[in-house]
Amino acid sequence: MMRWLSITFLHYRYAGISFLRNPMAAFFGTLFPLMFLTINSLVFGDFAAPDGGDLPMTAFYTAGMSVFSVIMTCFTNLAAGLLYDRDMGRLKRIRGTPTPISSYIAARILLAMSVGVITSILCVILGVTAFGVPLNLSILPGFLAIIILGAASLSALGLAITAFIPNAQAGPAILNAISFPIIFGSNVFFPIPNMPRWLDLAANALPVRPFADAATATFFGGRADLHDLIIIAAWGGIGAIIAWRSFRWQPAR
Amino acid sequence: MTEAAIEVSGLRKAFPGVQAVAGVDLSIRTGTIFALLGPNGAGKTTTVEILEGYQQRDSGEVSVLGFDPARNQLEMKRRIGIVSQETAADSFLTVREIMAMIAGAYPAPRNVDEVIALVGLSDKAGTRVGKLSGGQKRRLDVGLAIVGNPDLCFLDEPTTGFDPDARQEAWAMIRELKDMGKTVLLTTHYMDEAQNLADEVAVIAVGRIIATGTPETLGGRAEAASTISFRLPAGTDLPDRFAAEARMTRRGAMQIIADDPVPLLNDLTGWAMAESVSLTDLTVERPTLEEIYLSLIANDTAERKEGA
């Protein structure tokens, strides 16, 4: 167990160093959500937030972009990074060493979750300091718990999806084609009050809208819907099982 | 030292439309350097990747240090080191960082800076992998394969892209591994590499081993006829007893092929001394390993065509 932990920490550390030195990864994972938060807040910030009592729209954007940053880092970036490393033969190299599989995968997931959570916190700090979002510190533990749950679930899904993408070139196109339609229909960028019923049902069954709704609810000082939490966790479980059974260390021949 | 590090019998592996490995038998003794030679697509890499645990076999018995590589046990991985085709290191990490990362997975690794020095990258230790040249990256590959202090090293074309200096250094390092009691399985396209390093060689073609032996005896090399070459001064003719056997090369050198070169040389040099003829560029050569290898592959291809 000590060996497992030390090898996990080793890969976490070096994957982290590599991430910090890679400007593209840092841009999409962290600057992108902060940029959207800024633009949305400047353009639409004066409206009142839906279901937010007297909270401004910027509060909604802050919660939404926190969720968006988790989706970008834990799902899109984790999957794209693994695909690239798989194509380059970096995963094959790790596979040739006595690194436990679970230890390497845990390191990559923990790193993606760390970046996602840190970016979420940066979104909150930016919202509070630059756009006057009122923040009651007592909501933070609940909000962070939702962010961490969502990060774990989306990381498992990001890992699982790599089994179905043939190579790194195909990665961004497929990942964005999956994630963006779901994000737009899931109260992340803007609230959608009147969706067609079938779309409404679909969005509620997928993990992003429950995640966004739970994050917004806790950020507004309320409680997350238990139903939402179960959906987020269930998708994480499905992702973990698929990832465990079909993870590939080398590109298909 | 007679215990086998690797034992393979009846190994088979097919891909859709290709029988990549068609019944390979190998026995590699502990503490020796074994070279697997063969043309591209002969099944070298597939065989080696099955031994390393990267690929699953269809059938046959395989034992690597007593382990079945198909079961992918960490205990086996702790005792092997791999230089593979198609692997890379994170280009944003430095040489020392990637070396420490890989070393950290082994229970008793070698000193990271020592290994970096051994592969000649000391002045690049703080350089990011992405900034290394092709040859330097390959040296890093070799370093990463030995940093875990493994008992058995798989070196799949380890000196591809090396300049002559770097190759000599790599060879010295591989011999050093042997001196430390390690076993090395080497695949290579360079016959001089096998000649210089290997205790034993095996030639693989179309998924089967077609010859095994030492570099000196492979394919009957030790008994093979020798070629005597020399140049004659202009206007000098060979006596008839030599002329019948001799042929002239395109570059104007004379060649005589002899199963036993000693009496013929005695006769030839005796004549030259008596007649004051200078035999410039006189050499006696047995076929090189490369020539033996090429004739083995050519014969195998011809037999296969006849059989078809």
Interface residues (C-beta under 8 A of the other chain):
Chain A: R3 S6 I7 L10 H11 Y14 A15 I17 S18 R21 N22 D85 M88 G89 R90 K92 R93 R95 G96 T97 P98 T99 P100 Q250 R253
Chain B: F15 E52 G53 Y54 L74 K77 R78 I80 I82 S84 E86 T87 A88 A89 D90 F92 L93 E97 I98 A100 M101 I102 G104 A105 Y106 P107 R128 L144 G148
